[in-house]
Amino acid sequence: MSEQQAIRAQIAQVIQQLETLNRALEALSPALWQAIDHEDEERLAAGVRFKQRYNAQRNALKEPLAEMIQLLREYEPDPSAAPAVQQAAPPKQPSSPPQESPLVPDSLLAQKEPFGFILEGQTVTTPSAWPLFYDALLQELYGRDPSRLQQLAEASDRFPNQNRRLFDRIPDHLEDPLPIGEQLFAEADLEPKALLQLIGRLLHTLGYSLDQFKILLKEKKRGTVETLSIAA
């Protein structure tokens, strides 16, 4: 992994942590109010005072948190470089039949775990677990083009795996349903090697070049990081 890729991965991880903190503080607010004993006047008064202090601190954090997240999203390693002009991307079309991803040694999968991915230059960090990594990838793909992901529920035969459906609109049809979007679920009960094969076929079907996709791996014992390509 290059120095810039490592910095971008670290920035993406910090952004994710700040956003998680923001959501956690919002979720805690109604919980604190509901936990107040409204039948005991002394406890009620103490609970209201604490909630008022919480609200004040929470409101004071809102703007700085939002500004920090926005600042990190604007990170540019070369300040003199002109900002890229955003242009509408043409519809993605697979250019050739899907190819199987290269076999990855079992020893590598046993010693390393994913902590994110790079897709078309964008780095996304995830918790260090294969199911959570897959969840984050599907959420990213769904956010980019929900309609294409929705079509997978009707085209599940494109991804055969032990005669099981891998995408469906009904969660009961899957062994371990993972909610992706509105009425769309993915099978999460997959071994890492099968998952890598599926991701390769999935990205190709959605029109992404496998050369533009890298998995961020971390060694479990020493924490050494590297990128894994699944391009054939």
FENBELKA-V403239 format. One record per residue. N is the residue number from 0. RES is the residue in one small letter. PSI is psi in radians with two decimals (NA if undefined). Layout:
n = [N	N]
res = [RES	RES]
psi = [PSI	PSI]
//
This chain:
n = [0	1	2	3	4	5	6	7	8	9	10	11	12	13	14	15	16	17	18	19	20	21	22	23	24	25	26	27	28	29	30	31	32	33	34	35	36	37	38	39	40	41	42	43	44	45	46	47	48	49	50	51	52	53	54	55	56	57	58	59	60	61	62	63	64	65	66	67	68	69	70	71	72	73	74	75	76	77	78	79	80	81	82	83	84	85	86	87	88	89	90	91	92	93	94	95	96	97	98	99	100	101	102	103	104	105	106	107	108	109	110	111	112	113	114	115	116	117	118	119	120	121	122	123	124	125	126	127	128	129	130	131	132	133	134	135	136	137	138	139	140	141	142	143	144	145	146	147	148	149	150	151	152	153	154	155	156	157	158	159	160	161	162	163	164	165	166	167	168	169	170	171	172	173	174	175	176	177	178	179	180	181	182	183	184	185	186	187	188	189	190	191	192	193	194	195	196	197	198	199	200	201	202	203	204	205	206	207	208	209	210	211	212	213	214	215	216	217	218	219	220	221	222	223	224	225	226	227	228	229	230	231]
res = [m	s	e	q	q	a	i	r	a	q	i	a	q	v	i	q	q	l	e	t	l	n	r	a	l	e	a	l	s	p	a	l	w	q	a	i	d	h	e	d	e	e	r	l	a	a	g	v	r	f	k	q	r	y	n	a	q	r	n	a	l	k	e	p	l	a	e	m	i	q	l	l	r	e	y	e	p	d	p	s	a	a	p	a	v	q	q	a	a	p	p	k	q	p	s	s	p	p	q	e	s	p	l	v	p	d	s	l	l	a	q	k	e	p	f	g	f	i	l	e	g	q	t	v	t	t	p	s	a	w	p	l	f	y	d	a	l	l	q	e	l	y	g	r	d	p	s	r	l	q	q	l	a	e	a	s	d	r	f	p	n	q	n	r	r	l	f	d	r	i	p	d	h	l	e	d	p	l	p	i	g	e	q	l	f	a	e	a	d	l	e	p	k	a	l	l	q	l	i	g	r	l	l	h	t	l	g	y	s	l	d	q	f	k	i	l	l	k	e	k	k	r	g	t	v	e	t	l	s	i	a	a]
psi = [2.30	2.90	-0.74	-0.68	-0.70	-0.72	-0.77	-0.67	-0.70	-0.72	-0.76	-0.65	-0.71	-0.73	-0.79	-0.71	-0.71	-0.72	-0.67	-0.73	-0.74	-0.80	-0.66	-0.71	-0.67	-0.73	-0.52	-0.51	-0.97	-0.52	-0.69	-0.71	-0.73	-0.44	-0.19	2.37	1.78	-0.07	-0.33	2.06	-0.70	-0.80	-0.61	-0.80	-0.74	-0.70	-0.68	-0.71	-0.76	-0.72	-0.65	-0.74	-0.69	-0.82	-0.69	-0.79	-0.68	-0.78	-0.61	-0.46	-0.40	-0.95	-0.81	-0.68	-0.81	-0.71	-0.68	-0.75	-0.77	-0.71	-0.79	-0.60	-0.37	0.16	2.25	2.02	-0.44	1.69	-0.42	-0.21	2.38	2.48	2.47	2.46	2.16	2.19	2.60	2.21	2.47	2.72	2.39	2.29	2.21	2.33	-0.29	2.85	2.57	2.48	2.60	2.45	2.61	2.60	2.35	2.25	2.45	-0.57	-0.65	-0.76	-0.50	-0.53	-0.32	2.76	2.61	2.60	0.31	-3.00	2.85	2.10	1.99	0.77	-0.15	2.23	2.29	2.19	2.64	2.86	2.69	1.36	2.45	-0.79	-0.69	-0.59	-0.80	-0.71	-0.82	-0.67	-0.79	-0.67	-0.68	-0.78	-0.67	-0.70	-0.55	-0.64	1.42	-0.69	-0.67	-0.67	-0.67	-0.57	-0.33	-0.47	-0.49	-0.19	0.60	-0.36	-0.18	-0.33	1.16	2.41	1.72	0.68	0.45	2.59	2.46	-0.27	2.44	2.81	-0.22	2.01	-0.52	-0.27	-0.13	2.65	-0.74	1.41	2.32	1.98	2.23	-0.85	-2.88	2.04	0.74	2.20	2.60	2.64	2.16	-0.15	1.36	2.41	2.63	-0.74	-0.75	-0.63	-0.72	-0.71	-0.74	-0.76	-0.70	-0.79	-0.67	-0.85	-0.71	-0.79	-0.61	-0.05	0.24	2.48	2.28	-0.37	-0.34	0.26	2.23	2.47	2.31	2.08	2.59	2.28	2.32	-0.68	-0.90	-0.25	0.16	2.37	2.66	2.99	2.54	2.19	2.42	0.24	2.40	NA]
//
